[in-house]
Amino acid sequence: MEIIKIGMADLGVAKAPSRLRTTGLGSCVGVVLYDSIHKIAGMAHVMLPESSLAKGGELTVGKYADTAIPFLIDQMEKAGASTRHLVAKLAGGAQMFAFLGNNDTMRIGPRNVEACKLALKDAQIKIVAEDTGGNCGRTIEMDATNGVLQIRTVNQGVKEV
């Protein structure tokens, strides 16, 4: 069994019996897609909600919800997954720091979750599990064999969804 590590602003695809893992999800969101028929999983470590926030230069596709999710779907299709079998699980999107006032710019975690949900809705992919919000970091690991997502949350233990 191979464990494929997904870094920040990165994404990847795995076939059974491999696993996908990403660490350090604070305000970032781990988006996991799974095709249970073909046993193919995909994971993106989304850092920001929209690619319009990119500042010049080359666009890092995996960094933004609006570019990472369509690209991940495309990569999964190339690996043999079918979009009609895909379901999604989300983790992360914490509000890591408290800010005074209602400045929407500083709500990165909740905005990331909202943007991921919108991109999944646009792609007509159902969200079957979610562990988002709070103020603790998470590490997630997806098993492409059975679609189980293991979520380790700082000071809160491990759960599977």
Disulfide bonds with the S-S distance in Angstrom:
none
